[in-house]
Structure formats: structure tokens, C-alpha cells
Amino acid sequence: MKKISSSNFQTGQGVTEYALLLLLIVGGLILIVNLTGTSITDLYCQAANGISGGRACGQETYCQDDFSGDGSGWQNLSGSPSLQNGQMCVAGYMQILNKCSTQKKHSDYTINLNGVTLTQGNGYGVYFRSILTERGLDGYAFQYDPGAGNTLLIRRWINGREVIAPIGKVPISTAIYNIPHDFKIVVKDDTFTVFMDGVQVMTAQDKTYPTGGVGLRSWDSTTACIDDFSITRNP
């Protein structure tokens, strides 16, 4: 009878242990993905960007509009925007949702608005993590709001109505009208960070709404125009 040598047995045992360890690691990763909603791609990009200094994964664009088309990518809830000279302009009382963003149903993303110019009125807003229900819009709105004491603020929306008490509010420190501004709104977990012209200006936190699309709003006698709109993967 052939005997199994001790060295062969130990080698086989080692391979089995490594295989079990690998299965445990994979199982742990799957559990993390399921619990946090993070994708395998996100995990890879986080690890790869950490090693490469952020160069491994580019910033993926989820949705984009340079306003050279006919505006069919937007759902008009109230009023309708105008497209002119490569810009989208909102006026008066208006609510619109970006169809691409409502279809994709992302939780975390970055909203980019370039060349936004308010020429008159009490302000404009950007909906995010917003869903249209039978009772109206639920979600959040970031607002450039001279009508609220020249402030930037973020409010919750419930059943189509805004909750007056903001979850974040800071003063606007620049000229209000006829000055184009670039905004970046980073939506991640329960934290919302706003950059204005490349400078971080406010942060707010709330856990009410975990997912939803993006839109625009205006009110009062507002007239404002936007050069470019996009939603990208968070950096």
C-alpha cells in the first residue's frame, strides 16, 4: 500500500486552507457590497485610485446636457425652460426633472452646473435625490437664494412642499446678479457638500432620502441661465 507522505499531506492541507480563506474574503466583500450599496467597480476604483493618486479611474459621467438639443431630456413639472444660444434659461415659477437621472436612480453622485447667471428675481434651485410621487416631489433642493437674505441653503421637500427650516445655510459672499457661477454639489451617503466657483462653501447632513434624481427650479420673477449641466461619479 502506498503511503501518503507528510509533506504531501501538509501541502494539500495548505492549499485547502488558502482556498477557504479566499472564499471568506470574497464572501466578506459581497456582504459589504450588499450592506452599503457599493459596487465592485466602486471598490476597485477606490483601491486603484488610492494607489495611483486618483489616475486609475476617470470620473464617469452619468448624465449630461450642454443645451444644444431640444430639451427633450427634461420632464416639465411646472412651467417650461427655454433653450437659447447654447443655454437653458428658467424663468418665473418652474420645476423640471432631468429624465436621465430619474431613470438611473443613483444614490451618490456629483452635480455640476457651469456658468449659472441670475439676472433678476429671488433665486433658483437644484433638486437632488428627488422622486416624483402622487402627492408631489420628495427630496432635497439646494438654492441660490437672494430672497432668503442672500444665502445658499439646502431644504427638504415633502409631498411637493419645501420644509422652510433649512438643513444647511450660509451667506452668499459675492455679487448676486449678472455674475456667472459654477456649482458642484457632491452627494455622498448622508452628507451634501457644495462648491461654488471651485471653493467649498457649505456642508449639510440628512438621512431622509437615500436615492433619487436631479432637477431645477425657479420662483418669483427669477430669470437665470445655465451653460452646462452634468452628473458624474463622485471623485
C-alpha positions in Angstrom: 0.0 0.0 0.0 1.3 3.4 -1.0 1.7 5.8 2.0 0.9 9.5 1.8 3.9 11.4 2.8 3.7 14.0 5.5 5.0 16.7 3.1 2.4 15.9 0.5 -0.4 16.0 3.1 0.8 19.3 4.5 0.9 20.8 1.0 -2.6 19.7 0.3 -3.8 21.0 3.6 -2.2 24.3 2.9 -3.9 24.6 -0.5 -7.3 23.9 1.1 -6.7 26.5 3.8 -5.8 29.1 1.3 -9.0 28.3 -0.7 -11.2 28.6 2.3 -9.5 31.9 3.2 -10.1 33.2 -0.3 -13.8 32.2 -0.1 -14.1 34.0 3.2 -12.6 37.2 1.8 -14.9 37.0 -1.3 -17.9 36.4 1.0 -16.9 39.4 3.1 -16.7 41.6 0.1 -20.1 40.5 -1.2 -21.6 41.2 2.3 -20.0 44.7 2.3 -21.4 45.4 -1.1 -24.9 44.3 -0.2 -24.9 46.3 3.1 -23.5 49.5 1.8 -24.8 49.5 -1.8 -21.2 50.0 -3.1 -20.5 48.3 -6.4 -17.5 46.1 -7.2 -16.4 48.8 -9.6 -16.5 51.4 -6.8 -14.4 49.2 -4.6 -11.9 48.7 -7.4 -11.7 52.4 -8.2 -11.3 53.4 -4.6 -8.4 51.0 -4.2 -6.8 51.7 -7.5 -7.1 55.5 -7.1 -5.5 55.2 -3.7 -2.5 53.5 -5.2 -2.3 55.7 -8.4 -3.1 59.0 -6.8 -6.5 59.2 -8.4 -5.5 58.4 -12.0 -6.7 54.8 -12.3 -10.4 55.5 -12.8 -11.7 58.6 -14.6 -14.8 60.5 -13.4 -17.6 58.7 -15.2 -20.4 60.9 -16.5 -23.9 59.5 -15.7 -25.9 62.3 -17.3 -25.1 65.4 -19.3 -26.7 68.2 -21.3 -24.9 71.1 -23.0 -28.3 72.5 -24.1 -27.5 72.2 -27.8 -30.6 70.0 -28.3 -34.3 70.4 -28.0 -34.7 70.0 -24.2 -36.5 66.6 -24.5 -34.2 65.2 -21.8 -36.2 67.1 -19.2 -39.6 66.5 -17.6 -41.6 69.7 -17.0 -43.5 69.6 -13.8 -44.4 73.2 -13.8 -43.6 75.8 -16.5 -41.0 75.0 -19.2 -37.5 76.3 -19.7 -36.2 78.0 -22.9 -33.1 77.0 -24.9 -31.2 79.8 -26.5 -27.6 80.5 -27.5 -26.5 77.1 -26.1 -28.0 77.8 -22.7 -31.0 76.6 -20.7 -32.9 79.5 -19.1 -35.5 79.2 -16.3 -38.0 81.9 -15.5 -40.8 82.6 -13.1 -42.2 79.6 -11.2 -40.7 76.4 -12.7 -39.9 72.8 -11.8 -38.2 70.4 -14.1 -36.5 67.0 -13.6 -33.6 65.5 -15.6 -35.1 62.3 -17.1 -31.7 60.5 -17.3 -31.1 61.0 -13.6 -34.6 59.8 -12.5 -34.2 56.7 -14.6 -30.7 55.7 -13.3 -31.8 56.1 -9.6 -28.3 56.6 -8.2 -27.7 57.3 -4.5 -24.3 59.1 -4.6 -23.2 61.4 -7.4 -21.8 64.9 -8.1 -23.9 67.5 -9.8 -22.0 70.1 -12.0 -23.6 73.3 -13.1 -21.4 75.7 -15.1 -22.0 79.3 -16.0 -25.2 79.9 -14.0 -26.2 83.5 -14.1 -29.1 85.1 -12.2 -30.2 88.3 -13.9 -33.3 89.0 -11.7 -35.6 87.6 -9.1 -35.4 85.8 -5.8 -33.3 82.8 -6.9 -33.1 79.3 -8.4 -32.6 75.8 -7.0 -31.2 72.4 -7.8 -33.2 69.3 -6.8 -31.3 66.2 -5.9 -32.2 62.7 -4.5 -35.7 63.7 -5.6 -38.6 61.4 -6.6 -42.0 62.4 -8.0 -44.8 60.8 -6.1 -48.6 61.0 -6.3 -48.5 63.8 -3.7 -45.7 65.7 -5.3 -41.9 65.9 -5.1 -39.9 64.3 -2.3 -36.2 65.1 -2.0 -33.8 67.9 -1.4 -33.2 71.3 -3.0 -30.0 73.4 -3.0 -30.9 77.0 -3.5 -29.1 80.2 -4.6 -31.5 82.4 -2.7 -31.2 86.2 -2.5 -34.8 86.1 -1.5 -33.8 84.4 1.8 -31.3 87.1 2.8 -28.7 86.5 0.1 -27.9 82.9 1.2 -27.1 79.5 -0.1 -29.3 76.9 1.5 -30.5 73.3 1.4 -34.1 72.3 2.2 -36.0 69.1 2.3 -39.1 68.7 0.1 -42.1 66.6 1.3 -45.2 65.9 -0.7 -44.4 68.7 -3.2 -43.7 71.4 -0.5 -40.5 72.7 0.8 -39.7 72.5 4.6 -38.9 76.1 5.5 -36.3 75.3 8.1 -33.1 74.5 6.1 -30.7 71.7 6.9 -27.8 74.0 5.8 -27.5 77.7 5.2 -24.6 80.1 4.5 -24.4 83.7 3.2 -23.5 84.4 -0.4 -20.2 86.3 -0.3 -20.1 87.5 -3.9 -22.2 89.8 -6.1 -25.7 88.3 -6.5 -26.8 89.3 -10.0 -25.3 89.2 -13.5 -22.2 87.2 -12.4 -21.8 83.6 -13.8 -21.1 81.0 -11.2 -20.0 77.3 -11.3 -21.5 75.0 -8.8 -20.6 71.4 -7.8 -22.8 69.5 -5.4 -21.3 66.3 -4.0 -24.0 63.9 -2.7 -22.4 61.1 -0.7 -24.2 59.0 2.0 -25.9 61.5 4.4 -23.5 64.4 3.6 -24.0 67.1 0.9 -21.1 69.3 0.1 -21.4 72.4 -2.1 -18.6 74.1 -4.1 -19.0 77.5 -5.6 -16.5 78.6 -8.2 -14.1 75.8 -7.1 -14.3 76.7 -3.4 -16.2 74.6 -0.8 -18.9 76.9 0.7 -21.2 74.6 2.7 -21.9 71.1 4.0 -25.2 69.7 5.3 -26.2 66.3 6.6 -29.6 64.4 6.4 -30.7 60.8 6.1 -34.3 61.3 5.0 -33.9 60.4 1.3 -31.4 57.8 0.2 -31.8 58.0 -3.6 -33.4 60.0 -6.4 -32.9 62.2 -9.4 -31.8 65.8 -10.2 -33.8 68.8 -11.3 -34.0 72.5 -11.5 -36.4 75.1 -10.0 -37.1 78.8 -10.0 -39.7 81.0 -8.5 -40.9 84.6 -8.2 -39.7 86.8 -11.0 -36.5 84.9 -11.4 -34.6 84.8 -14.7 -31.5 82.6 -14.8 -29.5 80.8 -17.5 -27.1 77.8 -17.4 -24.3 77.0 -19.8 -23.8 73.3 -19.0 -25.2 70.5 -16.8 -23.8 67.1 -15.8 -24.0 64.4 -13.2 -20.8 62.4 -12.6 -19.4 59.7 -10.4 -18.1 61.0 -7.1 -14.4 61.6 -7.1 
